[in-house]
Amino acid sequence: MVHQGELLIGGHFIGGACDQATGKQVVKSPWNGSVVGVAAEGGFSELKGCVDAASDAFETWRFSPRHERQKLLRRFAAQVRERREDLALL
């Protein structure tokens, strides 16, 4: 298991690149009020960047052979299962 701080990104991860966010938001557990982590704040430009990156990725993804997409999704699912405890912290 990794430590909580190792799971956090200090900015926005958009289109395969990470930038430094100017604003941060402390995230607290609704269960007990403890600090779970710190999230990067974003605005319209970050949202637009996310939508544009997703649209660009879809153009490549939709023409990928079905067996390649299946292989990638199965590998992703295996990694999620393998790291489920770390992901639960998020």
Distance bins in CASP14 RR format, pairs under 12 A and 6 or more apart:
PFRMAT RR
TARGET T0000
AUTHOR 0000-0000-0000
RMODE 2
METHOD distances of the structure
MODEL  1
1 7 0 0 0 0 0 1 0 0 0 0 0
1 82 0 0 0 0 0 1 0 0 0 0 0
1 83 0 0 0 0 1 0 0 0 0 0 0
1 84 0 0 0 0 0 1 0 0 0 0 0
1 85 1 0 1 0 0 0 0 0 0 0 0
1 86 1 0 0 1 0 0 0 0 0 0 0
1 87 0 0 0 0 0 1 0 0 0 0 0
1 88 0 0 0 0 1 0 0 0 0 0 0
1 89 0 0 0 0 1 0 0 0 0 0 0
2 8 0 0 0 0 0 1 0 0 0 0 0
2 83 0 0 0 0 1 0 0 0 0 0 0
2 85 0 0 0 0 1 0 0 0 0 0 0
2 86 1 0 1 0 0 0 0 0 0 0 0
2 87 0 0 0 0 0 1 0 0 0 0 0
2 88 0 0 0 0 0 1 0 0 0 0 0
2 89 0 0 0 0 1 0 0 0 0 0 0
2 90 0 0 0 0 0 1 0 0 0 0 0
3 37 0 0 0 0 0 1 0 0 0 0 0
3 86 0 0 0 0 1 0 0 0 0 0 0
3 89 0 0 0 0 1 0 0 0 0 0 0
4 27 0 0 0 0 0 1 0 0 0 0 0
4 29 0 0 0 0 0 1 0 0 0 0 0
4 34 0 0 0 0 0 1 0 0 0 0 0
4 35 0 0 0 0 1 0 0 0 0 0 0
4 36 1 0 0 1 0 0 0 0 0 0 0
4 37 1 0 0 1 0 0 0 0 0 0 0
4 38 0 0 0 0 0 1 0 0 0 0 0
4 85 0 0 0 0 0 1 0 0 0 0 0
4 86 0 0 0 0 1 0 0 0 0 0 0
4 88 0 0 0 0 0 1 0 0 0 0 0
4 89 1 0 1 0 0 0 0 0 0 0 0
4 90 0 0 0 0 1 0 0 0 0 0 0
5 35 0 0 0 0 0 1 0 0 0 0 0
5 36 0 0 0 0 0 1 0 0 0 0 0
5 37 1 0 0 1 0 0 0 0 0 0 0
5 38 0 0 0 0 1 0 0 0 0 0 0
5 86 0 0 0 0 0 1 0 0 0 0 0
5 89 0 0 0 0 1 0 0 0 0 0 0
5 90 0 0 0 0 0 1 0 0 0 0 0
6 37 0 0 0 0 0 1 0 0 0 0 0
6 83 0 0 0 0 0 1 0 0 0 0 0
6 86 0 0 0 0 1 0 0 0 0 0 0
6 89 0 0 0 0 1 0 0 0 0 0 0
6 90 0 0 0 0 0 1 0 0 0 0 0
7 27 0 0 0 0 0 1 0 0 0 0 0
7 36 0 0 0 0 0 1 0 0 0 0 0
7 37 0 0 0 0 1 0 0 0 0 0 0
7 38 0 0 0 0 0 1 0 0 0 0 0
7 39 0 0 0 0 0 1 0 0 0 0 0
7 83 0 0 0 0 1 0 0 0 0 0 0
7 85 0 0 0 0 0 1 0 0 0 0 0
7 86 1 0 0 1 0 0 0 0 0 0 0
7 87 0 0 0 0 1 0 0 0 0 0 0
7 88 0 0 0 0 0 1 0 0 0 0 0
7 89 1 0 0 1 0 0 0 0 0 0 0
7 90 1 0 0 1 0 0 0 0 0 0 0
8 18 0 0 0 0 0 1 0 0 0 0 0
8 21 0 0 0 0 0 1 0 0 0 0 0
8 24 0 0 0 0 0 1 0 0 0 0 0
8 25 0 0 0 0 0 1 0 0 0 0 0
8 26 0 0 0 0 0 1 0 0 0 0 0
8 27 0 0 0 0 1 0 0 0 0 0 0
8 35 0 0 0 0 0 1 0 0 0 0 0
8 36 0 0 0 0 1 0 0 0 0 0 0
8 37 1 0 0 1 0 0 0 0 0 0 0
8 38 1 0 0 1 0 0 0 0 0 0 0
8 39 0 0 0 0 1 0 0 0 0 0 0
8 40 0 0 0 0 1 0 0 0 0 0 0
8 86 0 0 0 0 0 1 0 0 0 0 0
8 89 0 0 0 0 1 0 0 0 0 0 0
8 90 0 0 0 0 1 0 0 0 0 0 0
9 16 0 0 0 0 0 1 0 0 0 0 0
9 17 0 0 0 0 0 1 0 0 0 0 0
9 18 1 0 1 0 0 0 0 0 0 0 0
9 19 0 0 0 0 1 0 0 0 0 0 0
9 20 0 0 0 0 1 0 0 0 0 0 0
9 21 0 0 0 0 1 0 0 0 0 0 0
9 24 0 0 0 0 0 1 0 0 0 0 0
9 37 0 0 0 0 0 1 0 0 0 0 0
9 38 0 0 0 0 1 0 0 0 0 0 0
9 39 0 0 0 0 1 0 0 0 0 0 0
9 40 1 0 0 1 0 0 0 0 0 0 0
9 90 0 0 0 0 0 1 0 0 0 0 0
10 18 1 0 0 1 0 0 0 0 0 0 0
10 19 0 0 0 0 1 0 0 0 0 0 0
10 20 1 0 0 1 0 0 0 0 0 0 0
10 21 1 0 0 1 0 0 0 0 0 0 0
10 22 0 0 0 0 0 1 0 0 0 0 0
10 23 0 0 0 0 1 0 0 0 0 0 0
10 24 0 0 0 0 1 0 0 0 0 0 0
10 25 0 0 0 0 0 1 0 0 0 0 0
10 37 0 0 0 0 0 1 0 0 0 0 0
10 38 1 0 0 1 0 0 0 0 0 0 0
10 39 0 0 0 0 1 0 0 0 0 0 0
10 40 1 0 1 0 0 0 0 0 0 0 0
10 41 0 0 0 0 0 1 0 0 0 0 0
11 17 0 0 0 0 0 1 0 0 0 0 0
11 18 1 0 1 0 0 0 0 0 0 0 0
11 19 1 0 1 0 0 0 0 0 0 0 0
11 20 1 0 1 0 0 0 0 0 0 0 0
11 21 1 1 0 0 0 0 0 0 0 0 0
11 22 0 0 0 0 1 0 0 0 0 0 0
11 23 0 0 0 0 1 0 0 0 0 0 0
11 24 0 0 0 0 1 0 0 0 0 0 0
11 25 0 0 0 0 0 1 0 0 0 0 0
11 38 0 0 0 0 1 0 0 0 0 0 0
11 39 0 0 0 0 1 0 0 0 0 0 0
11 40 1 1 0 0 0 0 0 0 0 0 0
11 41 0 0 0 0 1 0 0 0 0 0 0
11 42 0 0 0 0 1 0 0 0 0 0 0
11 46 0 0 0 0 1 0 0 0 0 0 0
12 18 1 0 0 1 0 0 0 0 0 0 0
12 19 1 0 1 0 0 0 0 0 0 0 0
12 20 0 0 0 0 1 0 0 0 0 0 0
12 21 1 0 1 0 0 0 0 0 0 0 0
12 22 0 0 0 0 0 1 0 0 0 0 0
12 23 0 0 0 0 0 1 0 0 0 0 0
12 24 0 0 0 0 0 1 0 0 0 0 0
12 39 0 0 0 0 0 1 0 0 0 0 0
12 40 1 0 1 0 0 0 0 0 0 0 0
12 41 0 0 0 0 1 0 0 0 0 0 0
12 42 1 0 0 1 0 0 0 0 0 0 0
12 43 0 0 0 0 1 0 0 0 0 0 0
12 45 0 0 0 0 1 0 0 0 0 0 0
12 46 1 0 1 0 0 0 0 0 0 0 0
12 47 0 0 0 0 1 0 0 0 0 0 0
12 48 0 0 0 0 0 1 0 0 0 0 0
12 49 0 0 0 0 1 0 0 0 0 0 0
12 50 0 0 0 0 1 0 0 0 0 0 0
12 53 0 0 0 0 0 1 0 0 0 0 0
13 19 0 0 0 0 1 0 0 0 0 0 0
13 20 0 0 0 0 0 1 0 0 0 0 0
13 21 0 0 0 0 0 1 0 0 0 0 0
13 39 0 0 0 0 0 1 0 0 0 0 0
13 40 0 0 0 0 1 0 0 0 0 0 0
13 46 0 0 0 0 0 1 0 0 0 0 0
13 49 0 0 0 0 0 1 0 0 0 0 0
13 50 0 0 0 0 1 0 0 0 0 0 0
13 53 0 0 0 0 1 0 0 0 0 0 0
14 21 0 0 0 0 0 1 0 0 0 0 0
14 40 0 0 0 0 0 1 0 0 0 0 0
14 42 0 0 0 0 0 1 0 0 0 0 0
14 43 0 0 0 0 0 1 0 0 0 0 0
14 45 0 0 0 0 1 0 0 0 0 0 0
14 46 1 0 0 1 0 0 0 0 0 0 0
14 47 0 0 0 0 1 0 0 0 0 0 0
14 48 0 0 0 0 1 0 0 0 0 0 0
14 49 1 0 1 0 0 0 0 0 0 0 0
14 50 1 0 1 0 0 0 0 0 0 0 0
14 51 0 0 0 0 1 0 0 0 0 0 0
14 52 0 0 0 0 1 0 0 0 0 0 0
14 53 1 0 1 0 0 0 0 0 0 0 0
14 54 0 0 0 0 1 0 0 0 0 0 0
14 56 0 0 0 0 0 1 0 0 0 0 0
14 57 0 0 0 0 0 1 0 0 0 0 0
15 46 0 0 0 0 0 1 0 0 0 0 0
15 49 1 0 0 1 0 0 0 0 0 0 0
15 50 1 0 0 1 0 0 0 0 0 0 0
15 51 0 0 0 0 0 1 0 0 0 0 0
15 52 0 0 0 0 1 0 0 0 0 0 0
15 53 1 1 0 0 0 0 0 0 0 0 0
15 54 0 0 0 0 1 0 0 0 0 0 0
15 55 0 0 0 0 0 1 0 0 0 0 0
15 56 1 0 0 1 0 0 0 0 0 0 0
15 57 1 0 0 1 0 0 0 0 0 0 0
16 49 0 0 0 0 0 1 0 0 0 0 0
16 50 0 0 0 0 0 1 0 0 0 0 0
16 53 1 0 0 1 0 0 0 0 0 0 0
16 54 0 0 0 0 0 1 0 0 0 0 0
16 56 0 0 0 0 0 1 0 0 0 0 0
16 57 0 0 0 0 1 0 0 0 0 0 0
17 46 0 0 0 0 0 1 0 0 0 0 0
17 49 0 0 0 0 0 1 0 0 0 0 0
17 50 0 0 0 0 0 1 0 0 0 0 0
17 53 0 0 0 0 1 0 0 0 0 0 0
18 40 0 0 0 0 1 0 0 0 0 0 0
18 46 0 0 0 0 0 1 0 0 0 0 0
19 40 0 0 0 0 1 0 0 0 0 0 0
19 42 0 0 0 0 0 1 0 0 0 0 0
19 45 0 0 0 0 0 1 0 0 0 0 0
19 46 0 0 0 0 1 0 0 0 0 0 0
19 49 0 0 0 0 0 1 0 0 0 0 0
20 40 0 0 0 0 1 0 0 0 0 0 0
20 41 0 0 0 0 0 1 0 0 0 0 0
20 42 0 0 0 0 0 1 0 0 0 0 0
20 46 0 0 0 0 0 1 0 0 0 0 0
21 38 0 0 0 0 1 0 0 0 0 0 0
21 39 0 0 0 0 1 0 0 0 0 0 0
21 40 1 1 0 0 0 0 0 0 0 0 0
21 41 1 0 0 1 0 0 0 0 0 0 0
21 42 1 0 0 1 0 0 0 0 0 0 0
21 43 0 0 0 0 1 0 0 0 0 0 0
21 45 0 0 0 0 0 1 0 0 0 0 0
21 46 0 0 0 0 1 0 0 0 0 0 0
22 40 0 0 0 0 1 0 0 0 0 0 0
22 41 1 0 0 1 0 0 0 0 0 0 0
22 42 0 0 0 0 1 0 0 0 0 0 0
22 43 0 0 0 0 0 1 0 0 0 0 0
22 45 0 0 0 0 0 1 0 0 0 0 0
22 46 0 0 0 0 0 1 0 0 0 0 0
23 38 0 0 0 0 1 0 0 0 0 0 0
23 39 0 0 0 0 1 0 0 0 0 0 0
23 40 1 0 0 1 0 0 0 0 0 0 0
23 41 1 0 1 0 0 0 0 0 0 0 0
23 42 1 0 0 1 0 0 0 0 0 0 0
23 43 0 0 0 0 1 0 0 0 0 0 0
23 46 0 0 0 0 0 1 0 0 0 0 0
24 35 0 0 0 0 0 1 0 0 0 0 0
24 37 0 0 0 0 1 0 0 0 0 0 0
24 38 1 0 1 0 0 0 0 0 0 0 0
24 39 1 0 0 1 0 0 0 0 0 0 0
24 40 1 0 0 1 0 0 0 0 0 0 0
24 41 1 0 0 1 0 0 0 0 0 0 0
24 42 0 0 0 0 0 1 0 0 0 0 0
25 35 0 0 0 0 0 1 0 0 0 0 0
25 36 0 0 0 0 0 1 0 0 0 0 0
25 37 0 0 0 0 1 0 0 0 0 0 0
25 38 1 0 0 1 0 0 0 0 0 0 0
25 39 1 0 1 0 0 0 0 0 0 0 0
25 40 1 0 0 1 0 0 0 0 0 0 0
25 41 1 0 1 0 0 0 0 0 0 0 0
25 42 0 0 0 0 1 0 0 0 0 0 0
25 43 0 0 0 0 0 1 0 0 0 0 0
26 33 0 0 0 0 0 1 0 0 0 0 0
26 34 0 0 0 0 0 1 0 0 0 0 0
26 35 1 0 1 0 0 0 0 0 0 0 0
26 36 0 0 0 0 1 0 0 0 0 0 0
26 37 1 0 0 1 0 0 0 0 0 0 0
26 38 1 0 1 0 0 0 0 0 0 0 0
26 39 0 0 0 0 1 0 0 0 0 0 0
26 40 0 0 0 0 0 1 0 0 0 0 0
26 41 0 0 0 0 0 1 0 0 0 0 0
27 33 0 0 0 0 0 1 0 0 0 0 0
27 34 0 0 0 0 0 1 0 0 0 0 0
27 35 1 0 0 1 0 0 0 0 0 0 0
27 36 1 0 1 0 0 0 0 0 0 0 0
27 37 1 0 1 0 0 0 0 0 0 0 0
27 38 1 0 0 1 0 0 0 0 0 0 0
27 39 1 0 1 0 0 0 0 0 0 0 0
27 40 0 0 0 0 0 1 0 0 0 0 0
27 41 0 0 0 0 0 1 0 0 0 0 0
27 89 0 0 0 0 0 1 0 0 0 0 0
27 90 0 0 0 0 1 0 0 0 0 0 0
28 34 1 0 0 1 0 0 0 0 0 0 0
28 35 1 0 1 0 0 0 0 0 0 0 0
28 36 1 0 0 1 0 0 0 0 0 0 0
28 37 0 0 0 0 1 0 0 0 0 0 0
28 38 0 0 0 0 0 1 0 0 0 0 0
28 39 0 0 0 0 0 1 0 0 0 0 0
29 35 1 0 0 1 0 0 0 0 0 0 0
29 36 1 0 1 0 0 0 0 0 0 0 0
29 37 0 0 0 0 1 0 0 0 0 0 0
29 89 0 0 0 0 0 1 0 0 0 0 0
29 90 0 0 0 0 0 1 0 0 0 0 0
30 36 0 0 0 0 1 0 0 0 0 0 0
34 89 0 0 0 0 0 1 0 0 0 0 0
36 88 0 0 0 0 0 1 0 0 0 0 0
36 89 1 0 0 1 0 0 0 0 0 0 0
36 90 0 0 0 0 1 0 0 0 0 0 0
37 89 0 0 0 0 1 0 0 0 0 0 0
37 90 0 0 0 0 1 0 0 0 0 0 0
39 90 0 0 0 0 1 0 0 0 0 0 0
40 46 0 0 0 0 1 0 0 0 0 0 0
41 47 0 0 0 0 0 1 0 0 0 0 0
42 48 0 0 0 0 0 1 0 0 0 0 0
42 49 0 0 0 0 0 1 0 0 0 0 0
42 50 0 0 0 0 1 0 0 0 0 0 0
43 49 0 0 0 0 0 1 0 0 0 0 0
43 50 0 0 0 0 0 1 0 0 0 0 0
44 50 0 0 0 0 0 1 0 0 0 0 0
44 51 0 0 0 0 0 1 0 0 0 0 0
45 51 0 0 0 0 0 1 0 0 0 0 0
45 52 0 0 0 0 0 1 0 0 0 0 0
46 52 0 0 0 0 0 1 0 0 0 0 0
46 53 0 0 0 0 0 1 0 0 0 0 0
47 53 0 0 0 0 0 1 0 0 0 0 0
47 54 0 0 0 0 0 1 0 0 0 0 0
48 54 0 0 0 0 0 1 0 0 0 0 0
48 55 0 0 0 0 0 1 0 0 0 0 0
49 55 0 0 0 0 1 0 0 0 0 0 0
49 56 0 0 0 0 1 0 0 0 0 0 0
49 57 0 0 0 0 0 1 0 0 0 0 0
50 56 0 0 0 0 0 1 0 0 0 0 0
50 57 0 0 0 0 0 1 0 0 0 0 0
51 57 0 0 0 0 0 1 0 0 0 0 0
51 58 0 0 0 0 0 1 0 0 0 0 0
52 58 0 0 0 0 0 1 0 0 0 0 0
52 59 0 0 0 0 0 1 0 0 0 0 0
53 59 0 0 0 0 0 1 0 0 0 0 0
53 60 0 0 0 0 0 1 0 0 0 0 0
53 61 0 0 0 0 0 1 0 0 0 0 0
54 60 0 0 0 0 0 1 0 0 0 0 0
54 61 0 0 0 0 1 0 0 0 0 0 0
54 62 0 0 0 0 0 1 0 0 0 0 0
55 61 0 0 0 0 0 1 0 0 0 0 0
55 62 0 0 0 0 0 1 0 0 0 0 0
56 62 0 0 0 0 0 1 0 0 0 0 0
57 63 0 0 0 0 0 1 0 0 0 0 0
57 64 0 0 0 0 0 1 0 0 0 0 0
58 64 0 0 0 0 0 1 0 0 0 0 0
58 69 0 0 0 0 0 1 0 0 0 0 0
60 68 0 0 0 0 0 1 0 0 0 0 0
60 69 0 0 0 0 0 1 0 0 0 0 0
60 72 0 0 0 0 0 1 0 0 0 0 0
61 68 0 0 0 0 1 0 0 0 0 0 0
61 69 1 0 0 1 0 0 0 0 0 0 0
61 72 0 0 0 0 1 0 0 0 0 0 0
61 73 0 0 0 0 0 1 0 0 0 0 0
62 68 0 0 0 0 0 1 0 0 0 0 0
62 69 0 0 0 0 1 0 0 0 0 0 0
63 69 0 0 0 0 0 1 0 0 0 0 0
64 70 0 0 0 0 1 0 0 0 0 0 0
64 71 0 0 0 0 1 0 0 0 0 0 0
64 72 0 0 0 0 1 0 0 0 0 0 0
64 73 0 0 0 0 0 1 0 0 0 0 0
65 71 0 0 0 0 1 0 0 0 0 0 0
65 72 0 0 0 0 0 1 0 0 0 0 0
66 72 0 0 0 0 0 1 0 0 0 0 0
66 73 0 0 0 0 0 1 0 0 0 0 0
67 73 0 0 0 0 0 1 0 0 0 0 0
67 74 0 0 0 0 0 1 0 0 0 0 0
68 74 0 0 0 0 0 1 0 0 0 0 0
68 75 0 0 0 0 0 1 0 0 0 0 0
69 75 0 0 0 0 0 1 0 0 0 0 0
69 76 0 0 0 0 0 1 0 0 0 0 0
70 76 0 0 0 0 0 1 0 0 0 0 0
70 77 0 0 0 0 0 1 0 0 0 0 0
71 77 0 0 0 0 0 1 0 0 0 0 0
71 78 0 0 0 0 0 1 0 0 0 0 0
72 78 0 0 0 0 0 1 0 0 0 0 0
72 79 0 0 0 0 0 1 0 0 0 0 0
73 79 0 0 0 0 0 1 0 0 0 0 0
73 80 0 0 0 0 0 1 0 0 0 0 0
74 80 0 0 0 0 0 1 0 0 0 0 0
74 81 0 0 0 0 0 1 0 0 0 0 0
75 81 0 0 0 0 0 1 0 0 0 0 0
75 82 0 0 0 0 0 1 0 0 0 0 0
76 82 0 0 0 0 0 1 0 0 0 0 0
76 83 0 0 0 0 0 1 0 0 0 0 0
76 87 0 0 0 0 0 1 0 0 0 0 0
77 83 0 0 0 0 0 1 0 0 0 0 0
77 84 0 0 0 0 0 1 0 0 0 0 0
78 84 0 0 0 0 0 1 0 0 0 0 0
79 86 0 0 0 0 0 1 0 0 0 0 0
79 87 0 0 0 0 1 0 0 0 0 0 0
80 86 0 0 0 0 0 1 0 0 0 0 0
80 87 1 0 0 1 0 0 0 0 0 0 0
80 88 0 0 0 0 0 1 0 0 0 0 0
80 90 0 0 0 0 0 1 0 0 0 0 0
81 87 0 0 0 0 1 0 0 0 0 0 0
81 88 0 0 0 0 0 1 0 0 0 0 0
83 89 0 0 0 0 0 1 0 0 0 0 0
83 90 0 0 0 0 0 1 0 0 0 0 0
84 90 0 0 0 0 0 1 0 0 0 0 0
END
